[in-house]
Amino acid sequence: MCNMVAMRSSRVLLSLFALELGTSVSVIGLLVASISLFPLFLSIYAGRLTDRLGLRRPLVLGAAGVTLAMAVPYFMPTLLGLFLSAALLGTANIFFALAMQSWIGLLGNSPTERTRNFGNYATCVSVGSFVGPIIAGFGIDSVGHAGAYLICMLFPLAAFIAVAFFVRNQPGPAKREEGAAPGNAMDLMRVPELRRIVITGGVLLTGIDIFEFYMPVYTRGIGHSASVIGMIVSMYSVAAFVVRAAIPKLVRWKSEEQLLTRCLAFGALGYLLVPLLENPWLLGAIAFTLGLCMGCGQPLTMSIIYNRSPAGRSGEALGLRLTSNNITHTGVPMIFGALGAAIGVAPVFWVIATLLGAGAWYSGGPGRKP
């Protein structure tokens, strides 16, 4: 949760600090994309490393790296400092996140238990996601952008101290099926269920990242303060917290795949409405709706991938998921940043709505096969 406070606060801090420095929307798109650049190439490797070495070292390395990344803009309050911070933040977090997700999966003895555990994990993530933007917003208003980074750095520092000195008995290396030959990560894409969920998971995470990037830009453009922006963004996390607590009951109502399809479809509808609104209460309501959809979908993708992965390759499969996500994350901010600079922010929300709608069709359209 502490690491997630840093990750979510950094999204708000990154966009607003860049705007304060006079950066254009297109360059902010490059800045946000830099968070995903190195994870794009390292996710599968980080997953294999987690499978091979166990969880302790990736957790410690990741928490230390995120702490350092959050300190960089305080000591280097320039656009270069923001780029360095974003690149290090994404790289370090990939090791921490994959190790943590693998640990959560190992705690369950059945698909149902794992779905519950991933839902509980995602609930804790939601708490961090809720707190992060609020701290960032009020921190900016109180001590400025650089000072807010230093305040938010205290949270990953706490995570580092915990995993390095207090948390013991993390699971060791994963065991493969007896007699199984070493596989290529792309072999996993030949499993139809994995291929389908990797693609739709990438679409879902794109929706989440674009919200965190463009909602601050859009609301700043219509005149809202940093504190109001932080509150609007946090409504997403409140909703995600609520819906993730209900995931064990929801999967008894519909299957994981059916729920994911509905999350994508209703998320598309929410994005269509964002550019039509300026009232902060209405924007908060839309953010809450998007939080219900995106917040439910994210743990579902983790659970489905873990449950469908071959024995001993769960970290690698989760890494493949994040590679797919980061391919989209890297390209979308750059493309849509240029689009936003050219014709405004509204088309970005509408294109994402279209993308989510297509993901819903691919995930569970009538008669659709994997």
C-alpha positions as CSV (number, residue, x, y, z in Angstrom):
1,M,0.0,0.0,0.0
2,C,2.8,2.4,0.9
3,N,4.4,1.8,-2.5
4,M,1.1,2.5,-4.2
5,V,0.8,5.9,-2.5
6,A,4.0,6.9,-4.2
7,M,3.0,5.5,-7.6
8,R,-0.5,7.2,-7.6
9,S,0.7,10.5,-6.1
10,S,3.5,10.6,-8.7
11,R,1.0,10.6,-11.5
12,V,-0.7,13.7,-10.3
13,L,2.7,15.3,-9.3
14,L,4.2,14.5,-12.6
15,S,1.5,16.1,-14.7
16,L,1.0,19.2,-12.5
17,F,4.8,19.8,-11.9
18,A,5.4,19.6,-15.7
19,L,2.6,22.1,-16.3
20,E,4.1,24.4,-13.7
21,L,7.4,24.3,-15.6
22,G,5.6,25.4,-18.7
23,T,5.7,22.0,-20.5
24,S,3.4,21.3,-23.4
25,V,0.8,18.5,-23.3
26,S,2.7,16.6,-26.0
27,V,5.9,16.6,-23.9
28,I,3.9,15.6,-20.8
29,G,2.8,12.6,-22.9
30,L,6.4,11.7,-23.4
31,L,7.0,12.2,-19.7
32,V,4.2,9.9,-18.7
33,A,5.3,7.3,-21.3
34,S,8.8,7.2,-19.8
35,I,7.3,5.6,-16.7
36,S,6.6,2.5,-18.9
37,L,9.6,2.6,-21.2
38,F,12.0,0.4,-19.2
39,P,9.3,-1.9,-17.8
40,L,8.4,-2.6,-21.4
41,F,11.7,-4.4,-21.8
42,L,12.2,-5.6,-18.2
43,S,8.8,-7.1,-17.2
44,I,9.3,-10.6,-18.4
45,Y,12.9,-10.6,-17.1
46,A,11.6,-9.4,-13.7
47,G,9.0,-12.1,-13.7
48,R,11.6,-14.8,-14.5
49,L,13.9,-13.4,-11.8
50,T,11.0,-13.6,-9.2
51,D,10.3,-17.2,-10.2
52,R,14.0,-18.1,-10.0
53,L,15.3,-16.2,-7.0
54,G,12.2,-15.9,-4.8
55,L,10.5,-12.7,-3.6
56,R,12.8,-11.0,-1.0
57,R,15.4,-9.4,-3.3
58,P,13.0,-8.1,-5.9
59,L,10.8,-6.6,-3.1
60,V,13.8,-4.8,-1.4
61,L,15.2,-3.6,-4.8
62,G,11.9,-2.3,-5.9
63,A,11.0,-0.4,-2.7
64,A,14.5,1.2,-2.6
65,G,14.3,2.3,-6.2
66,V,10.8,3.8,-5.8
67,T,12.1,5.7,-2.8
68,L,15.0,7.1,-4.7
69,A,12.8,8.0,-7.7
70,M,10.5,10.1,-5.5
71,A,13.5,12.0,-4.1
72,V,14.9,13.0,-7.5
73,P,12.5,15.9,-8.3
74,Y,13.2,17.5,-4.9
75,F,16.9,17.7,-5.6
76,M,16.5,18.3,-9.3
77,P,13.3,20.3,-9.9
78,T,13.6,20.5,-13.6
79,L,12.1,18.7,-16.6
80,L,15.2,16.5,-16.8
81,G,14.7,15.6,-13.1
82,L,11.1,14.6,-13.8
83,F,12.1,12.4,-16.7
84,L,14.8,10.7,-14.5
85,S,12.3,10.2,-11.7
86,A,9.6,8.8,-14.0
87,A,12.0,6.3,-15.7
88,L,13.4,5.1,-12.3
89,L,9.9,4.9,-10.8
90,G,8.6,2.6,-13.5
91,T,11.7,0.4,-13.5
92,A,11.8,-0.1,-9.8
93,N,8.1,-0.6,-9.3
94,I,8.0,-3.5,-11.9
95,F,10.2,-5.6,-9.6
96,F,8.2,-4.8,-6.5
97,A,4.8,-5.2,-8.2
98,L,5.6,-8.6,-9.8
99,A,7.1,-10.0,-6.6
100,M,4.1,-8.8,-4.6
101,Q,1.6,-10.2,-7.1
102,S,3.4,-13.6,-7.2
103,W,3.3,-13.7,-3.4
104,I,-0.4,-13.0,-3.3
105,G,-1.0,-15.8,-5.8
106,L,1.0,-18.3,-3.7
107,L,-1.2,-17.6,-0.7
108,G,-4.2,-19.3,-2.4
109,N,-4.7,-23.0,-2.8
110,S,-7.5,-22.8,-5.4
111,P,-8.7,-20.4,-8.1
112,T,-11.5,-19.1,-5.9
113,E,-9.1,-18.3,-3.0
114,R,-6.7,-16.6,-5.4
115,T,-9.5,-14.4,-6.8
116,R,-10.4,-13.4,-3.2
117,N,-6.7,-12.8,-2.3
118,F,-6.1,-10.7,-5.4
119,G,-9.3,-8.8,-4.6
120,N,-8.0,-8.1,-1.1
121,Y,-4.7,-7.1,-2.4
122,A,-6.3,-4.7,-4.9
123,T,-8.4,-3.3,-2.0
124,C,-5.2,-2.3,-0.2
125,V,-3.9,-0.9,-3.5
126,S,-7.1,1.2,-3.6
127,V,-6.4,2.7,-0.2
128,G,-3.0,3.8,-1.5
129,S,-4.5,5.1,-4.7
130,F,-7.0,7.1,-2.7
131,V,-4.5,8.6,-0.3
132,G,-1.8,9.3,-2.9
133,P,-3.6,12.0,-5.1
134,I,-5.0,13.7,-2.0
135,I,-1.5,14.0,-0.4
136,A,-0.1,15.2,-3.7
137,G,-2.8,17.8,-4.2
138,F,-2.6,19.3,-0.7
139,G,1.1,18.9,-0.7
140,I,1.4,21.0,-3.8
141,D,-0.9,23.7,-2.3
142,S,1.1,23.7,1.0
143,V,4.8,23.2,0.2
144,G,5.0,23.3,-3.6
145,H,5.6,20.6,-6.2
146,A,9.2,19.6,-5.1
147,G,8.2,19.5,-1.4
148,A,5.2,17.3,-2.2
149,Y,7.5,14.8,-3.9
150,L,9.6,14.6,-0.7
151,I,6.5,14.1,1.5
152,C,5.3,11.3,-0.8
153,M,8.8,9.7,-0.7
154,L,8.2,8.8,3.0
155,F,5.7,6.1,2.0
156,P,8.0,3.9,-0.2
157,L,10.7,4.5,2.4
158,A,8.4,2.8,4.9
159,A,7.8,-0.1,2.5
160,F,11.6,-0.5,2.0
161,I,12.2,-0.6,5.8
162,A,9.4,-3.2,6.2
163,V,10.5,-5.7,3.5
164,A,14.2,-5.3,4.2
165,F,14.2,-5.6,8.0
166,F,10.9,-6.8,9.4
167,V,9.1,-9.1,6.9
168,R,10.5,-12.6,7.0
169,N,9.8,-16.0,5.4
170,Q,8.9,-14.8,1.9
171,P,8.4,-17.7,-0.4
172,G,11.4,-19.0,-2.3
173,P,11.9,-19.8,-5.9
174,A,8.8,-21.3,-7.8
175,K,8.8,-24.9,-8.8
176,R,8.1,-25.9,-12.4
177,E,6.2,-29.0,-13.4
178,E,8.4,-32.0,-13.3
179,G,10.0,-32.7,-16.7
180,A,8.9,-29.4,-18.1
181,A,11.3,-27.9,-20.6
182,P,12.4,-24.3,-20.3
183,G,10.0,-22.1,-22.2
184,N,10.0,-18.9,-24.1
185,A,7.7,-16.2,-22.8
186,M,6.0,-16.0,-26.1
187,D,5.0,-19.6,-25.7
188,L,2.6,-18.4,-23.1
189,M,0.8,-16.4,-25.8
190,R,-0.1,-19.6,-27.5
191,V,-2.4,-20.5,-24.6
192,P,-5.7,-19.0,-25.9
193,E,-7.0,-17.9,-22.5
194,L,-3.8,-16.2,-21.6
195,R,-3.5,-14.5,-25.0
196,R,-7.0,-13.1,-24.6
197,I,-6.6,-11.8,-21.1
198,V,-3.2,-10.3,-21.8
199,I,-4.6,-8.2,-24.6
200,T,-7.8,-7.1,-22.8
201,G,-5.7,-6.5,-19.6
202,G,-3.5,-4.1,-21.6
203,V,-6.6,-2.2,-22.8
204,L,-8.0,-2.0,-19.3
205,L,-4.7,-0.6,-17.9
206,T,-4.6,1.9,-20.7
207,G,-7.9,3.3,-19.5
208,I,-6.5,3.5,-16.0
209,D,-3.4,5.3,-17.0
210,I,-5.1,7.8,-19.3
211,F,-7.5,8.7,-16.6
212,E,-4.6,9.5,-14.2
213,F,-2.7,11.4,-16.8
214,Y,-5.5,13.3,-18.6
215,M,-8.0,14.0,-15.7
216,P,-5.5,16.3,-14.0
217,V,-4.7,18.0,-17.4
218,Y,-8.4,18.4,-18.2
219,T,-9.5,19.6,-14.8
220,R,-6.6,22.0,-14.6
221,G,-7.5,23.4,-18.0
222,I,-11.1,24.2,-16.8
223,G,-9.8,26.1,-13.8
224,H,-9.9,23.7,-10.8
225,S,-7.3,23.9,-8.0
226,A,-4.8,21.2,-7.2
227,S,-6.7,20.2,-4.1
228,V,-10.0,19.8,-6.1
229,I,-8.1,17.8,-8.8
230,G,-6.7,15.5,-6.1
231,M,-10.2,15.0,-4.7
232,I,-11.7,14.2,-8.1
233,V,-8.9,11.7,-8.9
234,S,-9.3,10.1,-5.5
235,M,-13.0,9.4,-6.2
236,Y,-11.8,6.8,-8.6
237,S,-9.8,5.1,-5.8
238,V,-12.8,5.2,-3.4
239,A,-14.9,3.3,-5.9
240,A,-12.1,0.8,-6.6
241,F,-11.9,0.2,-2.9
242,V,-15.6,-0.4,-2.6
243,V,-15.9,-2.7,-5.6
244,R,-12.8,-4.8,-4.8
245,A,-14.1,-5.6,-1.4
246,A,-17.2,-7.1,-3.2
247,I,-15.2,-9.1,-5.8
248,P,-15.6,-12.5,-3.9
249,K,-19.4,-12.0,-4.1
250,L,-19.4,-10.8,-7.7
251,V,-17.5,-13.8,-9.0
252,R,-20.3,-16.0,-7.5
253,W,-22.8,-14.0,-9.6
254,K,-20.8,-14.0,-12.9
255,S,-17.6,-15.6,-14.1
256,E,-14.4,-13.6,-14.0
257,E,-14.4,-13.3,-17.8
258,Q,-18.0,-12.0,-17.8
259,L,-17.3,-9.5,-15.1
260,L,-14.3,-8.2,-17.1
261,T,-16.4,-7.7,-20.2
262,R,-18.9,-5.6,-18.3
263,C,-16.2,-3.6,-16.7
264,L,-14.7,-2.6,-20.1
265,A,-18.2,-1.8,-21.6
266,F,-19.3,0.5,-18.7
267,G,-15.9,2.1,-18.5
268,A,-16.2,3.0,-22.2
269,L,-19.5,4.8,-21.4
270,G,-17.9,6.7,-18.6
271,Y,-15.1,8.0,-20.8
272,L,-17.5,9.2,-23.4
273,L,-19.1,11.5,-20.7
274,V,-16.0,13.1,-19.2
275,P,-15.4,15.9,-21.8
276,L,-19.0,16.9,-21.6
277,L,-18.7,17.9,-17.9
278,E,-17.0,20.7,-16.0
279,N,-18.8,20.7,-12.6
280,P,-16.4,19.1,-10.0
281,W,-19.2,17.1,-8.4
282,L,-20.2,15.5,-11.7
283,L,-16.6,14.9,-12.6
284,G,-16.2,13.2,-9.2
285,A,-19.3,11.0,-9.9
286,I,-17.8,10.0,-13.3
287,A,-14.5,9.3,-11.7
288,F,-16.3,7.1,-9.1
289,T,-18.1,5.2,-11.9
290,L,-14.8,4.6,-13.7
291,G,-13.3,3.5,-10.5
292,L,-16.0,0.8,-10.1
293,C,-15.3,-0.5,-13.7
294,M,-11.5,-0.2,-13.9
295,G,-11.0,-1.1,-10.2
296,C,-12.9,-4.4,-10.6
297,G,-11.2,-5.3,-13.8
298,Q,-7.6,-5.0,-12.7
299,P,-7.6,-7.7,-10.0
300,L,-9.6,-9.9,-12.3
301,T,-6.9,-9.8,-15.0
302,M,-4.2,-10.7,-12.4
303,S,-6.3,-13.6,-11.0
304,I,-7.2,-15.0,-14.4
305,I,-3.6,-14.9,-15.6
306,Y,-2.2,-16.5,-12.5
307,N,-4.8,-19.3,-12.6
308,R,-4.1,-20.0,-16.3
309,S,-0.3,-19.9,-16.1
310,P,1.7,-23.1,-16.2
311,A,3.2,-24.3,-12.9
312,G,6.4,-22.5,-12.0
313,R,5.8,-19.7,-14.6
314,S,3.3,-17.5,-12.8
315,G,5.8,-14.6,-12.4
316,E,6.7,-14.9,-16.0
317,A,3.1,-14.8,-17.0
318,L,2.4,-11.8,-14.9
319,G,5.5,-10.2,-16.4
320,L,4.1,-10.9,-19.9
321,R,0.8,-9.2,-18.8
322,L,2.8,-6.1,-17.7
323,T,4.8,-6.1,-20.9
324,S,1.6,-6.0,-22.9
325,N,0.3,-3.2,-20.6
326,N,3.5,-1.2,-21.0
327,I,3.6,-1.5,-24.8
328,T,0.2,0.3,-24.7
329,H,1.2,2.6,-21.9
330,T,4.3,3.8,-23.7
331,G,2.7,4.4,-27.0
332,V,-0.7,5.9,-25.9
333,P,0.6,8.9,-23.9
334,M,2.9,9.9,-26.7
335,I,0.3,9.5,-29.4
336,F,-2.6,11.0,-27.4
337,G,-0.3,13.7,-25.9
338,A,0.4,14.9,-29.5
339,L,-3.3,14.5,-30.3
340,G,-4.3,16.6,-27.2
341,A,-1.9,19.3,-28.1
342,A,-3.2,19.4,-31.7
343,I,-7.0,19.2,-31.3
344,G,-7.7,19.3,-27.5
345,V,-8.2,16.9,-24.7
346,A,-11.7,15.7,-25.4
347,P,-10.8,13.4,-28.4
348,V,-8.4,11.6,-26.1
349,F,-11.3,10.5,-23.8
350,W,-13.4,9.5,-26.8
351,V,-10.6,7.4,-28.4
352,I,-10.1,5.6,-25.1
353,A,-13.8,5.0,-24.9
354,T,-13.6,3.4,-28.3
355,L,-10.6,1.3,-27.3
356,L,-12.4,0.0,-24.1
357,G,-15.5,-0.8,-26.2
358,A,-13.4,-2.8,-28.6
359,G,-11.8,-4.6,-25.6
360,A,-15.2,-5.5,-24.3
361,W,-16.2,-6.9,-27.7
362,Y,-13.0,-9.0,-27.9
363,S,-13.2,-10.1,-24.3
364,G,-16.8,-11.5,-24.5
365,G,-18.6,-10.6,-27.7
366,P,-21.4,-13.0,-28.8
367,G,-19.9,-16.0,-30.4
368,R,-16.4,-14.7,-30.0
369,K,-13.7,-17.4,-29.7
370,P,-10.2,-16.9,-28.0
